[in-house]
Amino acid sequence: MNPATPCVIFNPSARGEKARRFLSHPDILRGHCVVLATSAGGHARDLAAQAVRNGFQTLIAAGGDGTANEVLNGIADVPGGLASVRLGILPLGTVNVFARELRLPLDPARAWNVLQHGRERSVDLGRAEFCSAAGPRRRCFLQLAGAGLDSRAIELTEWEVKKKIGPLAYLCAALQALRQSHPIVTVQAAASFSGDWVAVGNGRFYGGPFAVFPAARLDDGLLHVCVFPKVSLARSPALLAGFLFGCLPRLCGVSRFAAPTAKLSSPDRVLLQLDGENVGQLPATLSVERRALRVIVP
């Protein structure tokens, strides 16, 4: 095995046409990379860890943000993996937030060209400690974390609907979540804030091209926190306008701050999402490791 050969970890359940176009790319057909397909949730993490142990120096996550998160965690599972391996993103998913943050083309062929000829950049790595049914857990994240409205919407999103209508599935689930009552989530850093929803960003974007954290940079050593004091169906027009036009503080009264560490808690059951997938529940401690991840960018 040539260490320079990239290992592609491919999620076959990624959105159909993009996946088919990727698999028909000449580099794939000619065997210029090793392609490993996932078979179930969590499999990408295991495949990534084994690829690191096998000596691959470039791992490419071909799928959505969830696949990228799993590949990241597989790299981090191996001692020295983060230092020896660089991560590439081939955006085949529904939203592809981290790919947007890296300014990668969303077209698979153009993105593949960047992965072959792009440069390397070191970015911050998010880390989370949280609760699960199996006990305390730790996990890395690339772009974002959240507790409240978004984690509830993810819980309500049906896989079949997501495959049929893409990002609209999240919007439908969010509208359903807005009709429900919302436990209070408290976030503690230098100060304490509480609200119906807490979103945490490593970069600027959330939910696609929405700059919810406009001051964030991937290498600033900080997590950027946005606290929504109240979310409801009646407030959904203001919430939508705030996202679309970048005026959440004015329309929704959100509080924003940045800190290297943030602790999230709630007296009720509240799920925690990382990079668009629910992984456990509060309480959780989020932190950032500065410039610990090597990624390929244009």
GUGU-885443 format. One record per residue: residue number from 1; chain; x, y, z of N, C-alpha, C in turn. Coordinates in pm, whole numbers, plus 50000, padded with zeros to 5 digits. Example, Ala and Ser with C-alpha at 12.3 -4.5 7.8 and 13.67 -1.06 7.14 Angstrom:
BEGIN
PT:1:A:51319:49431:50780:51230:49550:50780:51320:49670:50780
PT:2:A:51285:49775:50708:51367:49894:50714:51290:50003:50787
//
This chain:
BEGIN
PT:1:A:50084:49880:50000:50000:50000:50000:50087:50124:50000
PT:2:A:50060:50213:49906:50129:50341:49899:50065:50437:49999
PT:3:A:50142:50487:50099:50081:50578:50198:50019:50702:50135
PT:4:A:50065:50740:50014:50011:50859:49949:49874:50833:49887
PT:5:A:49835:50706:49873:49705:50673:49817:49595:50714:49914
PT:6:A:49498:50794:49869:49391:50832:49961:49295:50718:49987
PT:7:A:49243:50712:50107:49139:50616:50143:49007:50691:50154
PT:8:A:48911:50653:50074:48780:50716:50071:48681:50630:50149
PT:9:A:48619:50689:50249:48517:50619:50326:48383:50673:50281
PT:10:A:48307:50587:50216:48191:50627:50137:48063:50579:50203
PT:11:A:47968:50669:50219:47837:50636:50274:47740:50609:50160
PT:12:A:47705:50482:50133:47616:50451:50020:47477:50511:50033
PT:13:A:47436:50549:50154:47303:50607:50171:47302:50757:50147
PT:14:A:47420:50816:50110:47424:50958:50074:47334:50981:49953
PT:15:A:47292:51104:49932:47192:51137:49830:47230:51081:49694
PT:16:A:47135:51008:49632:47159:50919:49521:47241:50968:49404
PT:17:A:47199:51077:49339:47266:51118:49216:47409:51160:49242
PT:18:A:47434:51231:49351:47570:51270:49385:47658:51147:49405
PT:19:A:47604:51048:49476:47681:50927:49502:47712:50853:49373
PT:20:A:47616:50842:49284:47639:50772:49157:47744:50845:49073
PT:21:A:47738:50976:49070:47837:51053:48994:47977:51035:49052
PT:22:A:47985:51030:49184:48115:51010:49247:48172:50874:49210
PT:23:A:48091:50770:49218:48141:50635:49191:48180:50615:49045
PT:24:A:48129:50700:48955:48166:50688:48813:48285:50776:48776
PT:25:A:48344:50844:48875:48459:50930:48847:48577:50844:48799
PT:26:A:48652:50891:48697:48765:50811:48644:48865:50767:48750
PT:27:A:48896:50854:48845:48993:50816:48948:48945:50697:49030
PT:28:A:48815:50690:49052:48759:50578:49128:48764:50452:49043
PT:29:A:48722:50465:48918:48717:50349:48830:48855:50293:48801
PT:30:A:48956:50379:48799:49092:50334:48768:49169:50290:48892
PT:31:A:49106:50295:49006:49171:50246:49125:49277:50339:49181
PT:32:A:49263:50471:49158:49362:50566:49209:49341:50598:49358
PT:33:A:49245:50534:49420:49223:50548:49563:49160:50419:49613
PT:34:A:49159:50401:49742:49093:50286:49805:48958:50333:49857
PT:35:A:48851:50265:49817:48715:50303:49857:48660:50198:49953
PT:36:A:48618:50243:50070:48557:50156:50170:48415:50205:50195
PT:37:A:48317:50118:50178:48177:50156:50194:48127:50121:50334
PT:38:A:48050:50211:50392:47992:50185:50524:47867:50099:50509
PT:39:A:47834:50027:50615:47719:49938:50611:47615:49971:50717
PT:40:A:47651:50057:50813:47558:50091:50921:47610:50214:50992
PT:41:A:47525:50273:51076:47569:50386:51156:47684:50348:51247
PT:42:A:47788:50431:51252:47906:50404:51332:48014:50328:51258
PT:43:A:47981:50269:51144:48080:50189:51070:48192:50275:51014
PT:44:A:48159:50399:50973:48262:50488:50917:48372:50514:51020
PT:45:A:48335:50522:51146:48434:50545:51251:48530:50427:51261
PT:46:A:48477:50306:51258:48561:50187:51265:48652:50176:51142
PT:47:A:48595:50202:51024:48675:50195:50902:48787:50298:50903
PT:48:A:48758:50419:50953:48859:50523:50957:48972:50486:51051
PT:49:A:48937:50434:51168:49041:50396:51265:49131:50288:51207
PT:50:A:49071:50189:51138:49153:50083:51079:49240:50137:50967
PT:51:A:49186:50232:50888:49266:50291:50780:49387:50365:50835
PT:52:A:49370:50434:50948:49483:50502:51012:49587:50399:51056
PT:53:A:49542:50291:51117:49634:50186:51161:49706:50121:51043
PT:54:A:49639:50119:50928:49699:50059:50808:49797:50151:50738
PT:55:A:49811:50275:50788:49912:50365:50735:49866:50467:50634
PT:56:A:49736:50477:50608:49688:50581:50515:49712:50718:50577
PT:57:A:49756:50812:50494:49787:50947:50541:49679:51048:50504
PT:58:A:49589:51011:50412:49477:51096:50374:49349:51014:50377
PT:59:A:49254:51056:50459:49123:50993:50465:49019:51093:50413
PT:60:A:48935:51048:50323:48833:51133:50264:48695:51080:50304
PT:61:A:48617:51165:50367:48481:51131:50407:48387:51168:50293
PT:62:A:48331:51067:50228:48239:51088:50115:48097:51064:50165
PT:63:A:48029:51172:50198:47894:51164:50252:47854:51299:50306
PT:64:A:47774:51300:50410:47732:51425:50471:47811:51458:50595
PT:65:A:47760:51552:50673:47829:51595:50794:47840:51482:50896
PT:66:A:47740:51393:50901:47746:51282:50993:47858:51185:50959
PT:67:A:47875:51157:50829:47985:51071:50786:48119:51135:50818
PT:68:A:48131:51266:50791:48256:51336:50820:48288:51330:50969
PT:69:A:48185:51344:51054:48207:51338:51198:48256:51200:51239
PT:70:A:48198:51096:51183:48242:50960:51216:48386:50936:51174
PT:71:A:48421:50980:51053:48558:50962:51007:48655:51038:51096
PT:72:A:48620:51161:51133:48702:51238:51226:48726:51161:51355
PT:73:A:48620:51104:51411:48635:51034:51538:48715:50905:51523
PT:74:A:48706:50841:51407:48791:50726:51383:48938:50763:51379
PT:75:A:48970:50876:51318:49108:50925:51316:49154:50954:51458
PT:76:A:49069:51021:51536:49106:51059:51673:49116:50940:51766
PT:77:A:49051:50829:51733:49055:50710:51817:49194:50646:51822
PT:78:A:49274:50670:51719:49406:50607:51710:49511:50703:51766
PT:79:A:49591:50661:51862:49696:50750:51915:49784:50803:51802
PT:80:A:49800:50936:51797:49880:50998:51692:49808:51017:51561
PT:81:A:49682:50973:51553:49608:50981:51427:49589:51123:51377
PT:82:A:49555:51214:51466:49530:51352:51425:49656:51418:51370
PT:83:A:49772:51378:51420:49897:51437:51374:49944:51376:51242
PT:84:A:49910:51250:51218:49965:51179:51103:49873:51175:50982
PT:85:A:49745:51209:51001:49646:51194:50894:49576:51326:50867
PT:86:A:49553:51354:50741:49473:51472:50705:49337:51426:50654
PT:87:A:49238:51510:50678:49099:51478:50646:49053:51557:50524
PT:88:A:48993:51486:50430:48930:51551:50316:48779:51528:50322
PT:89:A:48703:51623:50268:48557:51614:50268:48507:51612:50125
PT:90:A:48435:51506:50088:48366:51502:49959:48217:51513:49988
PT:91:A:48157:51631:49965:48020:51658:50012:47913:51588:49929
PT:92:A:47860:51478:49983:47752:51405:49917:47625:51405:50001
PT:93:A:47623:51482:50108:47512:51478:50202:47401:51577:50172
PT:94:A:47314:51592:50272:47196:51677:50256:47228:51825:50272
PT:95:A:47311:51859:50370:47336:52001:50401:47483:52039:50380
PT:96:A:47576:51952:50423:47720:51973:50399:47772:52104:50458
PT:97:A:47745:52124:50587:47782:52251:50650:47934:52268:50658
PT:98:A:48004:52163:50698:48149:52177:50712:48216:52200:50577
PT:99:A:48167:52136:50473:48222:52161:50339:48203:52307:50299
PT:100:A:48089:52364:50330:48066:52506:50302:48163:52593:50380
PT:101:A:48187:52555:50507:48279:52633:50589:48419:52632:50530
PT:102:A:48460:52519:50472:48592:52508:50411:48597:52568:50271
PT:103:A:48483:52618:50223:48470:52676:50088:48497:52571:49979
PT:104:A:48457:52449:50006:48471:52343:49907:48355:52350:49807
PT:105:A:48379:52319:49681:48267:52310:49587:48172:52199:49630
PT:106:A:48044:52219:49611:47946:52116:49647:47924:52017:49533
PT:107:A:47976:52048:49415:47972:51952:49304:48080:51846:49328
PT:108:A:48044:51717:49325:48142:51612:49359:48268:51613:49273
PT:109:A:48253:51635:49141:48370:51632:49054:48466:51747:49086
PT:110:A:48411:51865:49108:48496:51979:49141:48558:51962:49280
PT:111:A:48480:51909:49373:48534:51885:49506:48646:51782:49503
PT:112:A:48630:51679:49422:48734:51577:49410:48863:51639:49354
PT:113:A:48850:51730:49261:48968:51798:49207:49041:51876:49316
PT:114:A:48965:51943:49403:49027:52015:49515:49100:51918:49606
PT:115:A:49040:51803:49632:49101:51706:49722:49232:51651:49665
PT:116:A:49242:51648:49533:49365:51600:49471:49474:51708:49464
PT:117:A:49433:51833:49455:49530:51940:49428:49526:52055:49530
PT:118:A:49442:52044:49632:49428:52153:49728:49544:52158:49826
PT:119:A:49535:52255:49915:49640:52274:50016:49591:52224:50151
PT:120:A:49683:52211:50244:49647:52167:50379:49635:52286:50473
PT:121:A:49537:52277:50562:49517:52380:50662:49490:52315:50797
PT:122:A:49543:52371:50904:49516:52322:51037:49403:52404:51099
PT:123:A:49299:52335:51147:49183:52403:51204:49157:52349:51344
PT:124:A:49073:52422:51416:49039:52382:51553:48952:52256:51553
PT:125:A:48966:52181:51660:48891:52057:51677:48799:52071:51798
PT:126:A:48671:52049:51777:48577:52053:51888:48576:51920:51963
PT:127:A:48561:51927:52094:48552:51806:52176:48432:51818:52269
PT:128:A:48366:51707:52292:48246:51706:52377:48253:51590:52475
PT:129:A:48215:51617:52599:48194:51515:52702:48048:51524:52742
PT:130:A:47977:51411:52739:47833:51415:52759:47785:51282:52815
PT:131:A:47655:51274:52837:47594:51154:52895:47529:51069:52785
PT:132:A:47526:50939:52809:47456:50847:52721:47399:50735:52806
PT:133:A:47319:50649:52743:47261:50536:52816:47369:50444:52869
PT:134:A:47484:50443:52800:47595:50356:52841:47688:50423:52941
PT:135:A:47659:50549:52978:47744:50621:53072:47812:50739:53006
PT:136:A:47909:50801:53073:47978:50918:53016:48051:50881:52886
PT:137:A:48049:50975:52792:48115:50952:52664:48190:51077:52621
PT:138:A:48284:51057:52528:48358:51167:52466:48350:51152:52315
PT:139:A:48346:51266:52248:48339:51262:52102:48389:51396:52047
PT:140:A:48452:51391:51930:48496:51513:51862:48386:51564:51770
PT:141:A:48392:51693:51738:48303:51747:51636:48377:51849:51551
PT:142:A:48327:51866:51430:48392:51951:51331:48342:52094:51334
PT:143:A:48210:52110:51327:48152:52239:51296:48059:52293:51403
PT:144:A:47970:52209:51456:47866:52265:51541:47813:52163:51641
PT:145:A:47751:52218:51743:47682:52140:51845:47555:52216:51881
PT:146:A:47460:52146:51940:47337:52215:51977:47254:52133:52072
PT:147:A:47171:52200:52150:47080:52135:52243:46954:52218:52252
PT:148:A:46840:52153:52234:46713:52224:52238:46636:52201:52110
PT:149:A:46600:52309:52043:46517:52298:51923:46582:52212:51816
PT:150:A:46712:52231:51789:46773:52157:51679:46786:52008:51709
PT:151:A:46826:51973:51831:46840:51831:51863:46703:51762:51865
PT:152:A:46598:51835:51906:46463:51778:51901:46418:51761:51757
PT:153:A:46448:51857:51670:46410:51845:51530:46482:51728:51463
PT:154:A:46608:51708:51497:46682:51593:51443:46617:51463:51488
PT:155:A:46574:51460:51614:46506:51341:51666:46378:51313:51589
PT:156:A:46310:51417:51545:46181:51402:51476:46196:51380:51325
PT:157:A:46316:51401:51270:46336:51387:51126:46333:51241:51086
PT:158:A:46248:51207:50990:46237:51070:50942:46334:51049:50825
PT:159:A:46405:50936:50829:46508:50909:50729:46451:50907:50588
PT:160:A:46337:50843:50569:46279:50833:50435:46239:50971:50383
PT:161:A:46185:51056:50470:46148:51191:50429:46273:51271:50392
PT:162:A:46378:51254:50470:46506:51324:50443:46559:51288:50306
PT:163:A:46549:51160:50268:46600:51117:50138:46516:51171:50023
PT:164:A:46387:51192:50049:46298:51239:49943:46306:51390:49921
PT:165:A:46312:51467:50030:46302:51613:50014:46424:51688:50067
PT:166:A:46528:51615:50109:46653:51680:50147:46638:51774:50266
PT:167:A:46698:51895:50258:46698:51987:50372:46558:52026:50421
PT:168:A:46458:52017:50333:46322:52051:50376:46272:51958:50487
PT:169:A:46329:51839:50494:46289:51746:50600:46321:51803:50737
PT:170:A:46436:51871:50748:46473:51933:50875:46377:52048:50908
PT:171:A:46338:52125:50805:46246:52236:50827:46111:52185:50876
PT:172:A:46062:52077:50815:45935:52019:50857:45943:51970:51001
PT:173:A:46054:51905:51034:46072:51856:51171:46085:51972:51269
PT:174:A:46153:52080:51228:46167:52197:51315:46031:52260:51343
PT:175:A:45945:52268:51241:45811:52323:51262:45732:52236:51359
PT:176:A:45750:52104:51349:45685:52014:51443:45738:52036:51585
PT:177:A:45869:52052:51596:45930:52075:51727:45886:52208:51787
PT:178:A:45865:52309:51702:45824:52440:51752:45686:52436:51817
PT:179:A:45607:52337:51783:45472:52325:51841:45476:52266:51981
PT:180:A:45590:52213:52020:45602:52145:52148:45658:52238:52256
PT:181:A:45649:52195:52381:45712:52271:52489:45862:52245:52487
PT:182:A:45938:52341:52541:46084:52333:52531:46146:52343:52670
PT:183:A:46221:52242:52711:46294:52252:52838:46397:52364:52832
PT:184:A:46425:52423:52945:46525:52529:52952:46666:52467:52950
PT:185:A:46751:52524:52866:46891:52483:52858:46977:52598:52911
PT:186:A:47069:52566:53001:47160:52666:53056:47300:52640:53005
PT:187:A:47367:52746:52962:47506:52734:52919:47590:52823:53009
PT:188:A:47699:52767:53059:47788:52839:53150:47927:52849:53088
PT:189:A:47978:52970:53085:48116:52996:53042:48167:53105:53137
PT:190:A:48208:53219:53083:48245:53331:53170:48122:53385:53242
PT:191:A:48005:53370:53177:47878:53408:53236:47779:53295:53210
PT:192:A:47659:53309:53264:47558:53207:53249:47439:53261:53172
PT:193:A:47392:53183:53073:47276:53221:52993:47182:53100:52985
PT:194:A:47052:53129:52974:46954:53022:52962:46857:53054:52850
PT:195:A:46804:52949:52787:46707:52968:52681:46650:52835:52637
PT:196:A:46560:52841:52538:46499:52721:52483:46594:52644:52391
PT:197:A:46697:52712:52343:46785:52649:52245:46923:52713:52256
PT:198:A:47026:52630:52261:47165:52676:52260:47236:52613:52142
PT:199:A:47291:52695:52054:47368:52648:51939:47513:52691:51958
PT:200:A:47605:52601:51927:47747:52625:51946:47819:52598:51815
PT:201:A:47902:52695:51772:47970:52681:51645:48121:52687:51657
PT:202:A:48188:52603:51580:48333:52612:51564:48366:52703:51446
PT:203:A:48274:52708:51349:48285:52797:51234:48164:52887:51225
PT:204:A:48149:52955:51112:48042:53055:51098:47906:52995:51071
PT:205:A:47901:52884:50996:47775:52839:50938:47701:52738:51026
PT:206:A:47569:52747:51014:47479:52652:51080:47365:52620:50982
PT:207:A:47332:52492:50970:47215:52453:50890:47228:52479:50742
PT:208:A:47348:52498:50692:47369:52529:50550:47444:52660:50537
PT:209:A:47395:52753:50453:47468:52877:50428:47434:52990:50525
PT:210:A:47388:52957:50645:47342:53060:50739:47453:53092:50839
PT:211:A:47501:53215:50837:47612:53257:50924:47559:53294:51062
PT:212:A:47521:53194:51138:47468:53215:51272:47577:53265:51367
PT:213:A:47703:53231:51336:47817:53273:51419:47912:53357:51334
PT:214:A:47873:53479:51301:47948:53557:51200:48091:53589:51239
PT:215:A:48122:53592:51369:48257:53627:51412:48349:53504:51423
PT:216:A:48296:53386:51403:48374:53264:51425:48475:53242:51313
PT:217:A:48587:53185:51351:48690:53140:51257:48734:53000:51300
PT:218:A:48767:52918:51205:48801:52780:51235:48932:52764:51310
PT:219:A:49009:52870:51322:49138:52858:51391:49155:52964:51499
PT:220:A:49043:53012:51556:49054:53119:51658:49062:53065:51800
PT:221:A:49056:52933:51818:49067:52876:51952:48946:52897:52040
PT:222:A:48831:52931:51980:48710:52962:52057:48589:52888:52002
PT:223:A:48496:52860:52090:48363:52817:52051:48272:52939:52055
PT:224:A:48185:52950:51957:48094:53064:51949:47953:53015:51982
PT:225:A:47892:53080:52079:47766:53033:52137:47654:53132:52104
PT:226:A:47540:53077:52067:47421:53157:52038:47305:53100:52121
PT:227:A:47251:53182:52210:47144:53138:52300:47013:53202:52257
PT:228:A:46915:53117:52225:46782:53164:52186:46693:53160:52310
PT:229:A:46651:53275:52362:46576:53276:52488:46441:53207:52478
PT:230:A:46374:53221:52361:46241:53163:52346:46219:53126:52199
PT:231:A:46176:53002:52176:46139:52961:52041:46000:52899:52048
PT:232:A:45917:52932:51950:45781:52880:51945:45730:52895:51803
PT:233:A:45618:52831:51775:45560:52841:51640:45522:52986:51610
PT:234:A:45472:53059:51709:45434:53199:51688:45555:53285:51653
PT:235:A:45672:53247:51704:45794:53324:51677:45870:53273:51555
PT:236:A:45817:53172:51486:45890:53112:51375:45915:53209:51259
PT:237:A:45824:53302:51225:45858:53396:51117:45981:53482:51150
PT:238:A:45989:53529:51275:46106:53608:51315:46232:53522:51314
PT:239:A:46218:53397:51356:46333:53305:51358:46383:53280:51216
PT:240:A:46290:53255:51125:46328:53230:50985:46392:53354:50924
PT:241:A:46333:53472:50947:46391:53595:50894:46529:53621:50952
PT:242:A:46545:53592:51081:46675:53611:51145:46783:53526:51082
PT:243:A:46748:53402:51048:46843:53314:50980:46874:53365:50839
PT:244:A:46770:53398:50765:46787:53434:50625:46863:53564:50607
PT:245:A:46841:53659:50695:46897:53793:50677:47007:53827:50777
PT:246:A:47045:53729:50860:47157:53750:50950:47132:53851:51060
PT:247:A:47009:53856:51110:46977:53956:51214:46909:53889:51333
PT:248:A:46963:53777:51378:46904:53704:51490:46899:53785:51619
PT:249:A:47006:53861:51654:46996:53939:51779:46881:54039:51778
PT:250:A:46858:54106:51665:46754:54208:51660:46614:54147:51657
PT:251:A:46595:54039:51580:46462:53982:51562:46426:53878:51668
PT:252:A:46525:53811:51723:46497:53699:51814:46554:53720:51953
PT:253:A:46626:53828:51976:46681:53856:52107:46787:53758:52154
PT:254:A:46859:53698:52059:46960:53599:52098:47080:53667:52163
PT:255:A:47146:53591:52249:47272:53636:52310:47386:53559:52245
PT:256:A:47493:53630:52215:47609:53566:52154:47733:53593:52239
PT:257:A:47819:53491:52250:47948:53511:52315:48042:53401:52267
PT:258:A:48169:53417:52295:48270:53320:52256:48352:53281:52378
PT:259:A:48391:53153:52385:48470:53103:52497:48538:52974:52454
PT:260:A:48650:52939:52517:48716:52814:52482:48643:52690:52533
PT:261:A:48557:52709:52635:48483:52597:52695:48342:52644:52731
PT:262:A:48245:52556:52713:48107:52587:52751:48043:52462:52811
PT:263:A:47968:52480:52920:47899:52370:52985:47749:52388:52966
PT:264:A:47683:52284:52914:47539:52286:52888:47470:52192:52984
PT:265:A:47357:52238:53039:47281:52154:53133:47133:52187:53124
PT:266:A:47052:52097:53176:46907:52119:53183:46850:52029:53291
PT:267:A:46747:52074:53362:46682:51986:53461:46600:51876:53396
PT:268:A:46574:51887:53265:46494:51790:53192:46580:51715:53091
PT:269:A:46520:51616:53028:46590:51543:52922:46604:51631:52799
PT:270:A:46727:51659:52761:46756:51736:52639:46869:51666:52565
PT:271:A:46847:51638:52439:46948:51570:52358:47057:51667:52315
PT:272:A:47175:51611:52288:47288:51688:52235:47317:51641:52095
PT:273:A:47325:51735:52002:47364:51700:51865:47504:51753:51836
PT:274:A:47579:51675:51761:47710:51715:51712:47712:51694:51561
PT:275:A:47742:51801:51487:47748:51795:51341:47622:51734:51280
PT:276:A:47507:51767:51340:47380:51728:51281:47330:51590:51318
PT:277:A:47395:51524:51414:47349:51391:51459:47339:51392:51612
PT:278:A:47228:51341:51665:47215:51329:51809:47306:51217:51861
PT:279:A:47385:51250:51964:47484:51154:52015:47461:51116:52160
PT:280:A:47385:51195:52234:47364:51170:52376:47275:51279:52434
PT:281:A:47294:51310:52560:47211:51413:52620:47289:51491:52725
PT:282:A:47228:51600:52768:47291:51687:52867:47289:51619:53004
PT:283:A:47385:51655:53093:47481:51766:53080:47596:51732:52986
PT:284:A:47657:51839:52931:47768:51822:52838:47868:51935:52858
PT:285:A:47994:51903:52837:48099:52004:52838:48163:52006:52700
PT:286:A:48165:52123:52639:48222:52141:52506:48350:52223:52516
PT:287:A:48450:52183:52440:48577:52255:52440:48637:52252:52301
PT:288:A:48748:52323:52284:48812:52329:52153:48961:52310:52170
PT:289:A:49019:52231:52080:49163:52209:52076:49217:52283:51954
PT:290:A:49298:52384:51979:49333:52474:51872:49424:52409:51766
PT:291:A:49380:52422:51642:49456:52379:51523:49505:52234:51536
PT:292:A:49418:52147:51585:49455:52007:51606:49418:51917:51489
PT:293:A:49344:51970:51391:49295:51889:51280:49350:51941:51148
PT:294:A:49404:51850:51068:49455:51884:50935:49348:51854:50831
PT:295:A:49312:51954:50751:49208:51936:50651:49260:51986:50515
PT:296:A:49196:51938:50409:49230:51981:50273:49131:52088:50230
PT:297:A:49181:52200:50182:49098:52313:50141:49143:52362:50003
PT:298:A:49059:52441:49935:49100:52493:49803:49223:52581:49812
//
